Amino acid sequence: MKLARLNSVLALSIAGSLALAGCSGDETPDGGTVFPDTGVTPDSGVNNPDSGVDSDSGVIPDTGVPEACPYGSEGCACTSSLDPNALLQDDCASGLICVPFDALFGGDNLTGPVQSCVKPCSTDADCGAGQTCAETGFGDESGVGTICMDRIANYDEGCGFSRGLISRSPDVEDLLTGGEIVGCSPGDTCVMGVFGFVHPDEGICLGFCDTDADCSGDTPYCNPKFFTSTSTVNPNIGVCSTAKNGAGALCGSENPAKQGFSSYCDTSDDTAPNTICVGLGGLFNPGKGLCMTACNAAEPCANDDLGAQTCVPDFFTSGDGVCSSNCTAFPETCPSTGGSANLGKTCFEMETLFNLGEDQVHMCLEHLAPPLVAATVDTLGNINNGGDNCFANGGSDAFLKCPWPSSCFLLAADQGICLTGCQTDPAVTPDCPTLTGVATATCAAVLNDPNFGVCGQ
């Protein structure tokens, strides 16, 4: 029987496929994006929009063209006067306010205006049938601190305050809200103007925090430096997250409705660069990535559980390198404890994935729960018990569910088994008896390379 190492088998299918999960094209994390000056309330300081404005003022123009979203109606286009002192009704229908999302959150490359009418409210009774009165995050002084929403999104999902379906941004193809006015749950904020892949009138529902005490439920960890602010009092803004995902942890979300920022990599390092979420297309399910640490001459790698790490140069398109551990998978030298589930870690040798030649990129990846049942082999490498399948063709995280110290070995394109790697040289430590706890265990040479094998007993 000849087994294939998971790293080598996948190399052809995903070589060169390197991108950030949920971010722009280089390795710069969204945590480095400057949040609007006030940090949380983009429109704070704007006067009450009703001051000096006749509620019946403004005439809705008749373009003569039927529109799916009639001009001047709720959620639809309007033309803002861009009054620096107030948000106004302008040419919206009575009771509505025209919000210039392009001026507030747009870049300089928009192909058209992004301005639409919203309906301020105090309670649900002020809104239409099925609507909810919810906070926008703009601040009450803006006059649109609460508006009528068509629906409320869950945490880490898209939000937005117009019903427009046409993108005005060359960099944005898919609009998040599907022609609805979408708010966030109480306590969460529709974060707008900081994500390059969303339209100016849209954002992501997230919860800001200073400490873990500000977070709860499924997102108990305050990822402390997710955003930066121009504030001199509090320049860092945290986001409530699922866990402290350090280098080697999975990040992002398989749920297409989620944007993955609640499961982003840890940003607590005092010096840049922090861990960042890197997509490894084809290895994981779409939307998932791996937390890695970029490095360069000015920002060298720190130590990990095994000591000093090496900066492998030119790993990212920016020219930055990536931090590589001194771990090995044959035999396993990553720790048996640690990680978010405290199930230990496995050494992932990824130089074959990106055709890096002699550049060694090794990382201790976290074992995930629930652990699979490992296979067993005899001292000649014959399978006694196949255990659970640890690989699904097309992308899966099952290969990280093998129990320590085992790793996933491929039998076929969609079938893998959990076995403990070793070297046939008896002088190499840790040896099979140490790894397995079985005094008679030996290294069976069942791989293509006679120097490597799996522990049999």
NUTOR-597621 format. One line per 4 residues: their letters; for each residue y, z, x of C-alpha. Coordinates in nm, 4 decimals. Example, Ala and Ser with C-alpha at 12.3 -4.5 7.8 and 13.67 -1.06 7.14 Angstrom:
<pts>
as) -0.4500 0.7800 1.2300 | -0.1060 0.7140 1.3670
</pts>
This chain:
<pts>
mkla) 0.0000 0.0000 0.0000 | 0.3441 -0.0959 0.1325 | 0.6481 0.0686 -0.0187 | 1.0017 -0.0644 -0.0137
rlns) 1.2975 0.1560 0.0679 | 1.5489 0.1522 -0.2160 | 1.8423 0.0793 0.0165 | 1.6955 -0.2447 0.1518
vlal) 1.5701 -0.3888 -0.1750 | 1.9131 -0.3673 -0.3391 | 2.1033 -0.5073 -0.0440 | 2.1042 -0.8710 -0.1545
siag) 2.2082 -0.7996 -0.5100 | 2.5118 -0.5841 -0.4364 | 2.6213 -0.6685 -0.0835 | 2.9968 -0.6877 -0.0638
slal) 3.0532 -0.5587 -0.4173 | 3.3011 -0.2826 -0.3498 | 3.5733 -0.1751 -0.5932 | 3.7301 0.1345 -0.7318
agcs) 3.5878 0.2662 -1.0572 | 3.8680 0.2592 -1.3084 | 4.1400 0.1832 -1.0539 | 4.3108 -0.1082 -0.8861
gdet) 4.1600 -0.3223 -0.6149 | 4.1997 -0.1092 -0.3019 | 4.0842 0.2445 -0.2302 | 4.4133 0.4115 -0.3234
pdgg) 4.3297 0.6587 -0.6032 | 4.5394 0.6920 -0.9163 | 4.6028 1.0473 -0.8025 | 4.8563 0.9006 -0.5592
tvfp) 5.0625 0.7355 -0.8309 | 5.4053 0.8854 -0.8917 | 5.4279 1.0188 -1.2446 | 5.7567 0.9714 -1.4363
dtgv) 6.0372 1.1948 -1.3105 | 5.9996 1.4668 -1.5713 | 5.6256 1.4837 -1.5081 | 5.5060 1.5394 -1.8635
tpds) 5.7718 1.4360 -2.1123 | 5.8851 1.0826 -2.0195 | 6.1580 1.0727 -2.2823 | 6.2948 1.4236 -2.2411
gvnn) 6.6726 1.4265 -2.2318 | 6.7042 1.1526 -2.4920 | 6.9267 1.2531 -2.7811 | 6.8196 1.2736 -3.1432
pdsg) 6.7739 0.9126 -3.2599 | 6.9167 0.9846 -3.6037 | 7.2612 1.0853 -3.4811 | 7.5227 0.8501 -3.6152
vdsd) 7.2751 0.5979 -3.7515 | 7.2635 0.4948 -4.1146 | 6.9023 0.5048 -4.2320 | 6.9530 0.1768 -4.4124
sgvi) 7.1192 0.0007 -4.1206 | 6.9540 -0.2993 -3.9594 | 6.8269 -0.6174 -4.1228 | 6.4703 -0.7314 -4.0728
pdtg) 6.4938 -1.0955 -3.9647 | 6.2906 -1.3579 -4.1466 | 6.1273 -1.5807 -3.8870 | 5.9529 -1.7904 -4.1497
vpea) 5.6190 -1.7391 -3.9746 | 5.3562 -1.5116 -4.1318 | 5.2628 -1.2347 -3.8894 | 4.9588 -1.0103 -3.8709
cpyg) 5.2004 -0.7370 -3.7753 | 5.5288 -0.8022 -3.9636 | 5.8376 -0.7704 -3.7495 | 6.0180 -0.4407 -3.7948
segc) 5.7314 -0.2651 -3.9704 | 5.5407 0.0378 -3.8431 | 5.3602 -0.0336 -3.5185 | 5.5092 -0.3834 -3.4963
acts) 5.7729 -0.5523 -3.2863 | 6.1424 -0.4699 -3.2897 | 6.4418 -0.5261 -3.0651 | 6.5807 -0.2143 -2.9032
sldp) 6.9497 -0.1802 -2.8234 | 6.8371 0.0227 -2.5177 | 7.1054 0.2802 -2.5867 | 7.0905 0.5139 -2.2861
nall) 7.1785 0.8126 -2.5035 | 6.9463 0.7690 -2.7987 | 6.6410 0.5989 -2.9411 | 6.7610 0.4204 -3.2537
qddc) 6.6329 0.2611 -3.5714 | 6.7707 -0.0732 -3.4534 | 6.6041 -0.3485 -3.6605 | 6.3051 -0.1420 -3.7713
asgl) 6.2542 -0.0679 -4.1404 | 6.4039 0.2454 -4.2924 | 6.2606 0.5680 -4.1518 | 6.1285 0.4036 -3.8337
icvp) 6.2497 0.4195 -3.4730 | 6.2357 0.1346 -3.2198 | 6.0797 0.2457 -2.8892 | 6.1334 0.0224 -2.5812
fdal) 5.8007 0.0757 -2.4050 | 5.8821 -0.2034 -2.1603 | 6.1947 -0.0233 -2.0357 | 6.0161 0.3132 -2.0223
fggd) 5.6776 0.2168 -1.8805 | 5.6749 -0.1543 -1.7978 | 5.6961 -0.3315 -1.4649 | 5.9170 -0.6221 -1.3691
nltg) 5.6548 -0.8904 -1.4346 | 5.6147 -0.8658 -1.8119 | 5.5946 -1.1989 -1.9919 | 5.7758 -1.0704 -2.3007
pvqs) 5.9242 -0.7617 -2.4677 | 5.7059 -0.4596 -2.5470 | 5.9085 -0.2793 -2.8124 | 5.7789 -0.1538 -3.1450
cvkp) 5.8574 0.0671 -3.4425 | 5.7117 0.4165 -3.4840 | 5.7450 0.6613 -3.7713 | 5.8604 1.0151 -3.6823
cstd) 5.6962 1.2930 -3.8826 | 5.6685 1.6670 -3.9201 | 5.3393 1.6907 -4.1132 | 5.0601 1.4611 -4.2270
adcg) 5.2325 1.4403 -4.5649 | 5.5094 1.2353 -4.4009 | 5.2595 0.9671 -4.3089 | 5.0602 0.7019 -4.4881
agqt) 4.7125 0.7370 -4.6326 | 4.4571 0.8246 -4.3645 | 4.7217 0.8816 -4.0979 | 4.7768 1.1959 -3.8898
caet) 5.1033 1.3380 -3.7615 | 5.0449 1.3992 -3.3901 | 5.2362 1.4558 -3.0668 | 5.3288 1.1676 -2.8418
gfgd) 5.4080 1.3727 -2.5302 | 5.7655 1.2436 -2.5281 | 5.9232 1.5793 -2.6153 | 6.0840 1.6840 -2.9428
esgv) 6.4346 1.6075 -2.8170 | 6.3446 1.2378 -2.8039 | 6.3207 1.2224 -3.1825 | 5.9726 1.0730 -3.1555
gtic) 5.7932 1.3827 -3.0259 | 5.5540 1.3529 -3.3213 | 5.4777 1.0274 -3.4996 | 5.2268 0.8988 -3.7534
mdri) 4.8963 0.7911 -3.5952 | 4.6278 0.5671 -3.7439 | 4.3589 0.7664 -3.5642 | 4.3090 1.0301 -3.2939
anyd) 4.1214 0.9455 -2.9727 | 3.8927 1.1792 -2.7823 | 3.9589 1.3075 -2.4323 | 3.9636 1.0380 -2.1616
egcg) 3.9923 0.7597 -2.4199 | 4.2689 0.5062 -2.4697 | 4.5781 0.5847 -2.6763 | 4.8883 0.3858 -2.7683
fsrg) 5.1748 0.3732 -3.0112 | 5.1882 0.0146 -3.1356 | 4.9657 -0.2264 -3.3267 | 5.0313 -0.5177 -3.0961
lisr) 4.7350 -0.7282 -2.9876 | 4.9036 -0.9622 -2.7398 | 4.9223 -0.8537 -2.3774 | 5.2630 -0.8985 -2.2154
spdv) 5.1327 -0.7985 -1.8735 | 4.9632 -1.0525 -1.6426 | 4.7486 -0.7725 -1.5008 | 4.6194 -0.6506 -1.8373
edll) 4.3691 -0.8537 -2.0377 | 4.2074 -0.5988 -2.2656 | 4.4190 -0.3786 -2.4899 | 4.2692 -0.0338 -2.5477
tgge) 4.3647 0.0562 -2.9017 | 4.2532 -0.2485 -3.1010 | 4.5653 -0.2919 -3.3105 | 4.5986 0.0726 -3.4124
ivgc) 4.8482 0.3486 -3.3416 | 4.6294 0.6005 -3.1583 | 4.7203 0.9564 -3.0614 | 4.5456 1.2364 -2.8741
spgd) 4.3960 1.5663 -2.9840 | 4.6215 1.8750 -2.9851 | 4.6773 1.9968 -2.6304 | 4.6094 1.6562 -2.4751
tcvm) 4.8743 1.4054 -2.3686 | 4.8818 1.0273 -2.3920 | 4.9586 0.9605 -2.0257 | 5.1581 0.6375 -2.0070
gvfg) 5.3239 0.4452 -1.7291 | 5.0949 0.5416 -1.4395 | 4.7803 0.3299 -1.4810 | 4.8053 -0.0294 -1.3671
fvhp) 4.5296 -0.1574 -1.5944 | 4.6866 -0.0565 -1.9287 | 4.9645 -0.2130 -2.1341 | 5.3106 -0.0462 -2.1311
degi) 5.2656 0.0859 -2.4873 | 4.9255 0.2387 -2.4086 | 4.7838 0.5239 -2.2028 | 4.4902 0.7629 -2.1541
clgf) 4.4343 1.0955 -2.3345 | 4.4216 1.3664 -2.0666 | 4.4912 1.7380 -2.0410 | 4.7330 1.8656 -1.7774
cdtd) 4.6600 2.1900 -1.5941 | 4.7670 2.4182 -1.3109 | 4.4455 2.6229 -1.2800 | 4.0938 2.6287 -1.4227
adcs) 4.2172 2.8804 -1.6800 | 4.4083 2.5954 -1.8453 | 4.0829 2.4042 -1.9049 | 3.7730 2.4700 -2.1154
gdtp) 3.4720 2.3159 -2.2852 | 3.3317 1.9984 -2.1274 | 3.6199 1.9796 -1.8775 | 3.6401 2.3270 -1.7190
ycnp) 3.7648 2.2231 -1.3734 | 4.1335 2.1647 -1.3002 | 4.1426 1.8664 -1.0625 | 4.4595 1.9913 -0.8994
kfft) 4.6395 1.6925 -0.7423 | 4.5458 1.4133 -0.9761 | 4.9092 1.3118 -1.0220 | 5.2128 1.3706 -0.8083
stst) 5.5575 1.4342 -0.9498 | 5.9094 1.4119 -0.8118 | 5.9585 1.7707 -0.9253 | 6.0429 2.0055 -0.6390
vnpn) 5.9060 2.3007 -0.8381 | 5.5629 2.1555 -0.9198 | 5.5010 1.8296 -0.7313 | 5.1306 1.8231 -0.8186
igvc) 4.9880 1.7838 -1.1672 | 4.6230 1.8640 -1.2337 | 4.3915 1.7117 -1.4939 | 4.1063 1.8954 -1.6672
stak) 3.7795 1.7477 -1.5419 | 3.4057 1.7901 -1.5843 | 3.3402 1.9297 -1.2351 | 3.4605 1.9499 -0.8762
ngag) 3.3121 1.6187 -0.7655 | 3.3156 1.6108 -0.3866 | 3.1930 1.3372 -0.1516 | 2.8459 1.2246 -0.2592
alcg) 2.8924 1.3087 -0.6285 | 2.8892 1.0484 -0.9042 | 3.2185 0.9735 -1.0770 | 3.3386 0.7714 -1.3746
senp) 3.1732 0.7249 -1.7127 | 2.9032 0.5027 -1.8611 | 3.0630 0.5383 -2.2041 | 3.2712 0.2210 -2.2557
akqg) 3.5212 0.4169 -2.4676 | 3.5897 0.6567 -2.1804 | 3.8060 0.5633 -1.8849 | 3.6262 0.7926 -1.6381
fssy) 3.9225 1.0034 -1.5249 | 3.7742 1.3255 -1.6627 | 3.4844 1.2715 -1.4198 | 3.6929 1.1581 -1.1243
cdts) 3.6531 1.2768 -0.7663 | 3.7994 1.6039 -0.6431 | 4.1634 1.5879 -0.5336 | 4.2019 1.9389 -0.3935
ddta) 4.2309 1.8496 -0.0230 | 4.5607 1.9570 0.1289 | 4.5903 1.6391 0.3339 | 4.5260 1.2771 0.2387
pnti) 4.3008 1.1053 0.1820 | 4.1086 1.2900 -0.0840 | 3.7730 1.1775 -0.2150 | 3.8015 0.8586 -0.4189
cvgl) 3.5771 0.6907 -0.6760 | 3.4190 0.3735 -0.5382 | 3.2168 0.1368 -0.7553 | 2.8870 0.0154 -0.6098
gglf) 2.8192 -0.2714 -0.8489 | 2.4561 -0.3054 -0.9520 | 2.3471 0.0303 -0.8097 | 2.4839 0.2437 -1.0918
npgk) 2.5410 0.1722 -1.4573 | 2.8754 0.0019 -1.5328 | 3.1657 0.2468 -1.5213 | 2.9998 0.4778 -1.2683
glcm) 3.0873 0.5101 -0.9025 | 3.0394 0.7289 -0.5979 | 3.2865 0.9764 -0.4497 | 3.3630 0.8755 -0.0909
tacn) 3.6247 0.9772 0.1658 | 3.8486 0.7225 0.3349 | 3.9641 0.7796 0.6920 | 4.1851 0.6346 0.9631
aaep) 4.3372 0.7348 1.2956 | 4.5972 0.9550 1.1319 | 4.3535 1.1127 0.8840 | 4.0170 1.1725 1.0544
cand) 3.7021 1.2915 0.8821 | 3.6338 1.6597 0.8310 | 3.3013 1.8328 0.8819 | 3.0352 1.8368 0.6139
dlga) 2.7197 2.0514 0.5776 | 2.5723 1.8865 0.8876 | 2.8764 1.9092 1.1135 | 3.1210 1.6447 1.2300
qtcv) 3.1365 1.3192 1.0354 | 3.2106 0.9764 1.1840 | 3.4804 0.7375 1.0608 | 3.3184 0.3951 1.0196
pdff) 3.6119 0.1506 1.0496 | 3.7219 -0.1299 0.8148 | 3.5012 -0.0247 0.5257 | 3.7740 -0.0768 0.2642
tsgd) 3.9850 -0.3855 0.2044 | 4.2930 -0.1898 0.3125 | 4.1479 -0.1548 0.6613 | 4.0674 0.2143 0.6218
gvcs) 3.7287 0.3405 0.7262 | 3.4851 0.5637 0.5414 | 3.3465 0.9013 0.6466 | 2.9788 0.8943 0.7429
snct) 2.7528 1.1966 0.7699 | 2.4956 1.2615 1.0416 | 2.2213 1.2938 0.7802 | 1.8880 1.1102 0.7768
afpe) 1.6455 1.0343 0.4948 | 1.3444 1.0019 0.7306 | 1.3099 1.2987 0.7474 | 1.5475 1.4455 0.4897
tcps) 1.8177 1.6521 0.6590 | 2.0628 1.7020 0.3712 | 2.0661 2.0594 0.2342 | 1.8178 2.1730 -0.0287
tggs) 2.0924 2.3546 -0.2213 | 2.4428 2.2660 -0.3268 | 2.5967 1.9992 -0.5462 | 2.7283 2.0384 -0.9000
anlg) 2.3757 2.1114 -1.0311 | 2.2712 2.3096 -0.7190 | 1.9680 2.0813 -0.6799 | 2.0371 1.9870 -0.3208
ktcf) 2.1318 1.6494 -0.1753 | 1.9603 1.3376 -0.0452 | 2.0675 1.1201 0.2467 | 2.1694 0.7719 0.1355
emet) 2.1781 0.5146 0.4155 | 2.4066 0.2425 0.2867 | 2.4634 0.0160 0.5871 | 2.2197 -0.2363 0.4387
lfnl) 2.4125 -0.2456 0.1110 | 2.7259 -0.3936 0.2649 | 2.5781 -0.5843 0.5608 | 2.7543 -0.3520 0.8021
gedq) 2.5293 -0.4379 1.0944 | 2.5087 -0.1511 1.3405 | 2.7742 0.0559 1.1628 | 2.5894 0.3501 1.0141
vhmc) 2.7243 0.4804 0.6811 | 2.5205 0.7772 0.5641 | 2.6102 1.0193 0.2863 | 2.4509 1.3261 0.1335
lehl) 2.4367 1.2371 -0.2374 | 2.3857 1.5025 -0.5008 | 2.0502 1.5285 -0.6756 | 2.1054 1.5082 -1.0506
appl) 1.9499 1.6963 -1.3406 | 1.6976 1.6965 -1.4907 | 1.4674 1.6607 -1.1875 | 1.1894 1.4042 -1.2151
vaat) 0.8248 1.4731 -1.1308 | 0.7589 1.3567 -0.7745 | 0.4570 1.1453 -0.6842 | 0.1872 1.2714 -0.4482
vdtl) -0.0052 1.0749 -0.1861 | -0.2941 1.1564 0.0456 | -0.2776 1.1520 0.4257 | -0.3509 0.7759 0.4247
gnin) -0.0686 0.7012 0.1795 | -0.2832 0.6425 -0.1275 | -0.1106 0.7506 -0.4499 | -0.2812 1.0448 -0.6170
nggd) -0.0221 1.0960 -0.8890 | 0.2578 0.8469 -0.9595 | 0.4938 1.0993 -1.1169 | 0.8026 0.9721 -1.2980
ncfa) 0.9764 0.6353 -1.2628 | 1.2972 0.6771 -1.0592 | 1.4476 0.3306 -1.0835 | 1.5685 0.1026 -1.3612
nggs) 1.6565 -0.2540 -1.2626 | 2.0224 -0.3423 -1.3201 | 2.1754 -0.0036 -1.2486 | 2.0798 0.3571 -1.3036
dafl) 2.1335 0.7043 -1.1629 | 1.7618 0.7888 -1.1960 | 1.7079 0.7410 -0.8218 | 1.9189 1.0550 -0.7692
kcpw) 1.6917 1.2646 -0.9909 | 1.4071 1.2877 -0.7426 | 1.3595 1.6544 -0.6503 | 1.4542 1.7626 -0.2980
pssc) 1.3333 1.6586 -0.0390 | 1.1967 1.3420 -0.2016 | 1.3700 1.0039 -0.2399 | 1.3133 0.7019 -0.4611
flla) 1.0806 0.4313 -0.3241 | 1.0361 0.1001 -0.5042 | 0.6980 -0.0273 -0.6152 | 0.8417 -0.3161 -0.8187
adqg) 1.1767 -0.4478 -0.9405 | 1.1948 -0.1878 -1.2150 | 0.9648 0.0845 -1.0919 | 1.0092 0.3525 -0.8300
iclt) 0.8400 0.6791 -0.7363 | 0.9720 0.9955 -0.5725 | 0.8257 1.0535 -0.2258 | 0.9290 1.2518 0.0819
gcqt) 1.0241 1.0361 0.3814 | 0.9234 1.1208 0.7364 | 0.8850 0.9841 1.0888 | 0.5398 0.9370 1.2374
dpav) 0.6512 1.0886 1.5695 | 0.5276 1.4507 1.5455 | 0.8174 1.5673 1.7631 | 1.0748 1.4751 1.4974
tpdc) 1.1906 1.7682 1.2870 | 1.1865 1.8706 1.0142 | 0.8235 1.7612 0.9878 | 0.6105 1.7205 0.6755
ptlt) 0.4719 2.0767 0.6711 | 0.8286 2.2097 0.6852 | 0.9562 1.9718 0.4164 | 0.6684 2.0097 0.1721
gvat) 0.5588 2.3659 0.2419 | 0.1996 2.2426 0.2905 | 0.0632 2.3248 0.6371 | -0.1770 2.0277 0.6424
atca) 0.0773 1.7650 0.5302 | 0.1105 1.4641 0.7629 | 0.3279 1.1528 0.7859 | 0.1423 0.8511 0.6440
avln) 0.2701 0.5204 0.7883 | 0.2908 0.3178 0.4675 | 0.6260 0.1452 0.5218 | 0.6887 -0.1871 0.6928
dpnf) 0.8116 0.0008 1.0005 | 0.5272 0.1964 1.1690 | 0.7714 0.4643 1.2801 | 0.8512 0.5687 0.9230
gvcg) 0.6325 0.6879 0.6393 | 0.5922 0.9383 0.3577 | 0.4504 1.2879 0.3599 | 0.0898 1.2966 0.2438
q) -0.1421 1.5873 0.1834
</pts>
